[in-house]
Each structure stands twice: as C-alpha cells, then as structure tokens.
Amino acid sequence: MKRLFLALLLIPMFAAVAAAQTAAPAGDPVAGKTLWDGATTSCKNCHGTKAEGGFAPDLAGRKLTQAQFNHAVQKPWGIMPSFPQLNDKQVADLYSYVSNLPGVPEPAAWRFPLPDNAPHGQVLALATIGCAMCHTPILDTPRRGISEANGDFEWFKHMVYDHVTAMPEHCAAVGPGNPYCRAIRMGNYSRTRLPEETLHQIYDWAVGLGLEIPIEGTISDAQPAGTGALYNLNVTNKGVEADSATIALVIPNGVKVVTATGTGYKGVRMDKQAKANVAEWTVAKLMPNDKQAYSITLAKALPESDHLKGSIHWMTRGGRPAGPKDFVEIGAEEKKPEGGRGGAPAGGRGAAPTPPTQ
C-alpha cells in the first residue's frame, strides 16, 4: 500500500519534469552562433569568443544541461546579470551552439587586463564586477550615458539594476542617433550580489574620469558660390555642457578661404600638429541640445576624394571633470561604435584612453 501511495506521489513529479523538458524549444546551433557572434548580445566579451572562458567561466565542453544553461541565463548565480530580454528560443539556440563546441585546456585571457596600480573603482569595475569587459577599462559608454542624461547616481543605479527597462527609456529620451541604442545587450544586475555601496564607488570613479560628451560635427558637400564653393558645418551637443570649444577645419594646401560665417570665427592660422592651415572658431559654451551652424567658402571646390576634415575640442564640462579625450573629428569616415553595450575589439579605445569618452 505504501509503495502504491509513493508511486502515486511520484507520477506528478515525473510528469512535471517531462513537461518542462518537452516545453523547452529545440535549439539551432547556426542561429545560436549568429546570436553569439552578432551585435545583439555580449556573451563573448566575458565567456570568450568561442565560449572558451575568460573573465567568466568556459561554456564550451562544460556539458551543462539545457535546464542548467537556462537557469544561468534567467536566474544566474554569482555576479552575472540576468537576461530577461532573451526569449526561450534564443536561449535554446545559444545552448545548442556552445554545448557543441569543444572544450579547451584552459580559459583565454581576460578581454581587458587590469592595469598596474589601478584605482579601487577600476578594480571593482574590471576585476570584481566585470563591467569593463563590455564597457572598456574606462567605462566609455556609461560615461556617455551619464552625459546624455546628466545622470546622477539614482539614474545610474536604475540603469544597472533595471537595465532592460531603463535602456529603452534612456534611448527614447535622448532621441535617434545614439549608436548604442541598436539593441539591449546588457542584463539586469542583482541588488544582492552587486551591493549599492559597491556600485556607488564605481559611479564615483567613472564620473571622476570625466564624461563622454556626444558632440557631433557634420559638414555638407560643396555648393556653388560664385567661382568658389560653400561648405556648411553643423555642430550638435547631445550631452551636458561643454565649455571653451575650438572648431577647426583643415584647409588643403593651395586653397584660399574666401569667407566664413558663424559666431567666434578667428580666421586662418598655421597649425603645427596638422602641418596645414586651419580655419578656426572659438565658442565659449556648447549647451545641452544646442545646435550651431557655421559655413566656409573656399576659392575652389575640393575633389570628391578630398573632403574637408577637422575637429572640435573643448576644455571643461559645465561643472563635470574633463575626460580622457575631449574632442571629436569632423569629416572622418564613419566608424562602428566601439566599446560598451556590444563590444569594442580587444585593445580598442578603452585600452588607451583616446576617443570622446560607456
């Protein structure tokens, strides 16, 4: 009788397990590889390009069950965030891909090593939490986000603990054009495993580095202007205030500037670094959401292969500290976004602080 009673108790349990296994969708390793390698996830930044491990554990050859893998993605242990934005099919595809990869003798090196004599905030961001594996060792994209939103710690906390909700809110607020709004790649961190006190230390260190102000300079194609050619330059600031800005356009050898318009035009001077003449404007402040228009007329149009190029530099940041690089190029070839929510190549801009800096 007891055996019959025990059997009756176990039947629903086995049925539930079978149902759960049946409910899991079949994974496609090809789709999983596309997802793993693509720009909509950042798994590879911690787990390695071939899931061989790095900052995070190796997955290749580990022989996790699909249930264990699903649990790790949706209710992870350790410091890893959860990823509620991934649906069951996507998780199954990822599992199908990594579970078929061969194991390795030892994990790969971290994507970004901890610099010597790193300050405490950087140690937390890079070696303890791992933020820097996606956002670079100087947290480029978070510092851009703080600049765009003029974000305080409450904003930053919401972005980390509730990222899947907070990032779309932020993208809607800043409007189109943000290269990091193409996909929600980061997950939600646990308030228990990432204490607020630790997060505040990371925030203070990142802000102390200076903010990445998303200033853009776009220059038009040549327009006929008498016997010369007119070029229009628009400068837009989508972040916090930038002060003491200098706008410079490199003038090709043998070409004369006829006239220029726009506040703060200083004329043409020889620039030793550019080894060329530059037309220069100085602007006391570039305010948030400010758009300023300038123009320059040259004695002749430039060949199509020889576009006008230049840069915008600024000195201080409206009450915020200056960052690792306070300039943006004008007229350079468009580059894919580096760093942050999807991944700069190893040794990218975060490795040596140079671009307009997460």
N, C-alpha and C positions, 0 to 999 in steps of 0.2 A: 504493500500500500504506500509506504514511504517512497519507494522508487518511482511509483506511478506519479505521486504528488510532485517529486523533484523533476521528473520529466516534463510534467505539465508546466512547471515554472520556467524551465529552460527553453521550451519551444518558442515563447515570445521573444526571448533574448536572441536566440539564433536567427529568428525571423527578422528582427530589427537590424542585426549585423548584415544579414544578406541583403536587406532592402537598402541599407546605406551603401554597400558595395555596388549594388545594381544601379543606384541613383547616380553614382559618380560617372560623368561622361567619359567616353573614350578619348584619349589624348592623341594628337597628331604631332609627331616629332619634328616634321618640317615646319609646321606652324609655330611650334614651340621655339625652334631655332630662330625663326624670323622675329618672334617676340623678344627673345633673349638678346639677339644682336641689334635689334632696332632701337629707335629713339623714343619709344613709349614706355620702356622700363629701364631701370638702372641696376638690376640684379648683378650684372657682370662687374660693376665697379667695386663691389665688396667680395663677391664669390669667385671672381676671376673670369676672364674672357671665355674659357672653356669649362667653367664651373669647377676648376681645379683648386679653388680656395685662394685666400689672400688675407684680407682683414677678417673676413667671415669664413666659416668652415667650408671645406670642399664638399661638393654635392655629387660630382662625378665618381662613380664607383662605390658610393656610400651604401647603396642598396636600401634606401628608405622605402617604406611602403607608401602608396599613394595617400593613405589616410594620414600618415606622419607628415608628409610633404604639405598636404592641405592645411593641417593644423599649424605647421610652421609659418605658412603664409598668412593665415587669417587670425591665428591666436599664438603668436610666436613666443618662445622663451628667450631669455637673455635680452640684449639691448635692441635687437632688430625690431623695426616698426611693423605694424600690421598693414595689409594692403587690401582694404575692402573694395577698392575700385576694380580689382581683377575679378572677373566672373568665373564660374566653375569650369567652363570650357577652356578659358585661358590658363587657369591653374593646371588643369589636366594636360594641356599642350606643353607647358613648361616642364611638368613632371616627366612626360613622355620623352622630351628631349634630353634633360640632364640625366635621367636614370639609364639612358642607353650610352652615355659617354664612359669611356674607360677611366679607371682610377689612375692616380698619379702617385709617385713615391713620396712626394711632399708638396705642400701648397706653394703657390707662387708668392713672390714678394708683394708687399702692400703696394697699391697703386701709387700712393704718395707716402714716402717715408717721413718719419718725424724728424724735423730739422734739429741739429745740435742746439742745445741751450734754448729750446722752445719755451715761451712763456706758458704759465699754467693754463690760461684759456685755450691756447692752441693745443696743448697736451690733451685737454678734455675733448676738444672738437675733433682732433685727428686720431689719437690713440685710444681714448676711452669710449667715446660715443661713435666715432667713425663718420661724422658729418662731412669731413674734408674729403672722404673718398669720392663723393659726388660733387661737393661744392668747392673743391680745391683747398689747399692749406691755408689760404687767407679768406675763405668763405666769400668768394666773389659774388655769387648770385644772392645769398641772403642780404649782403650789404647793399646790393642794388634794390632789392625789395624794400628794405628799410628806408632807402632814399625815396623810392617811388611813393610810399605810403606815409613818409615822415613817421615811421612806426616806432612806438615806444615798446617797452618790454611786454606789455599786455598784448600788443599786436603780434610780437614775435612768438610769444607763448602759444597763442591761438594758431599761428602758422605751423608750429611744431607738433603740438598735441592733437590738432584737428585739421591736419593739412589737406585732407581730401575734400573737406568743406571750405577751408579758408582760402586755398589757392584759387578756385574759381571765383570766389568773392573778390579777391585781390585783382584778378585779371579783368573782371567786369569793371572794377573801379578805375583802373589805370587806362582802360581802353585798348584799342587794337595797336599792334606794332611791337608788343613785347615778345621777344623770341623764345622766352621761357614759358609761354602760355600755350604751347602747342599740345602738351599732354600733361596729365597729372602723374608724375613718376614716383614721387616720394610718398611714403605711407604715413600713418599716424603713430607717433611715439607714445609709449606708456608713461603716464604721470608717476606711476610707482617705480618703474625701473630707470626712468630719467627724472630725478627729483628737480623741482623748480629751482632750488638753490644752485644746482649744477648748471642748469640751463641759463640762469641769470649770469653766471660767471662767463659763459661762452658769449652771451649777448654783449656784456660789457667789454670783453676783449675785442670782439668784432667791430663794435662801434668805435672803439679806441683806435682801430686801424684807419678809419675813415670810410666814408660811404662811396659807393659807385653811383655817380650821378648819370642817369641816362640822357646825356645831351647828344643831339643829332645835328649834323650839318649836311645838307643836300644841295648840290649845285646843278643847275639846269644845263641843257645843251645850248650851244651858241645860237643867238638870234641876230639877224642882220641889224646893224646900227650904223647907217651911213656907209662909210667904207670899212668900218670895223665890225666887231662882234660883241654883243652884250651877253653877259652871264649873270643869272640871278642866283643868289645864295640865301637859303632859309636855315635859320638856327632855331632849334626847339629844345626846351628843357622840360623833361617829363619827371623830374625828381625834385629834391629840395633845392634851396637857393644856392647858386654858385656865384662867387664874387671875383672881381678883378680878372675878368676874362679877356683873353687876347685871341683874336681871329686872324689867321694868316693864310694867304693864298700864294703859292709859289708861281712866280711869273717866269715862263720859259725864256731862255737866252734869246736875245734879239727881238723880243716882243715888247712893245711900249704900252703902258697904261694910259688911256685917254682920259677917263674919268671914273669916279666911284661914288656910290651913294650909301647911306646908312650911318646911323649915329656912331661917332667915335672914330671915323676914318682918319688915319695918321699919315698916309702916304706910302711911298715905296722905299724900302731900305735893303741893304745887302745883309743877308743872314749867313753867318759863318757856318752854322750847323748844316743848313740846307745847301750851302755853297751856291746860292742863287738869290736873285732879288725876290722879295716878298711884299705883297700889298697887305697892310696891317690895319686892323680896327681894335680899339680897346673899349671894353664895356664894363662899367662899374659893377653891375649885377645882372645875372640871368635868373629871373624869378621862376618859381614853380609854374608849370603850364604856360610859360612865356614863349612866344614865337616872334622872332625878329627877322626882318627882311633886309638884305643888302644886295648891291649889284656892282659889277665892274665891267667896264667897256675897254676892250683891247683894240689895238690898231688893226689887228687882223685876226681872223678865226684860226683856231688851232686845228691841226689834222685830227680826224676822228680817233686815231690811235693815241693821241696825246691830250688826254683830258686834264682840265685844271685840278690840282690837288692842293691840299693844305691841312691845317689842323686848328683845333680850338683848345686852348689851355686855360686853366683857372687856378686861382691861388688858394682861396679859402672857401668854406662851405656853409655860410649862413649859420654860424653857431656850432656846426659839427666839425670835427677834426678833418684835416686834409688826408686823402687816401694815398695808397701806393702809387697810383697813376692818375693824374688829373688832366687828362687830355683825350681827345677823340680825333680820329682822322677824318678829313673831308675828301671825297672823291676817290678813296681807295676802293679796290674790288671788295664786294660784299663777302664776308666770311661767315661760316656757320657758327652759331653760338658755341662758345667754349664753356666748359665748366657747368656747375650747377645741375639742375634737375634733368639730367640725362647724360652728361658726361663729357668732360674735356679729355683729350688724349693724355696719356701719362706724360708728365713733363710739360704740360700745357701752361696756360697763363698763370695758374695758381702756383706753379713750381717756382717761378721767378716773377715777383710782382711787377707787371708792366702795363696791362691794359686798363681801361677805365673801370676800376674796381669799386653769383650767390645771388 
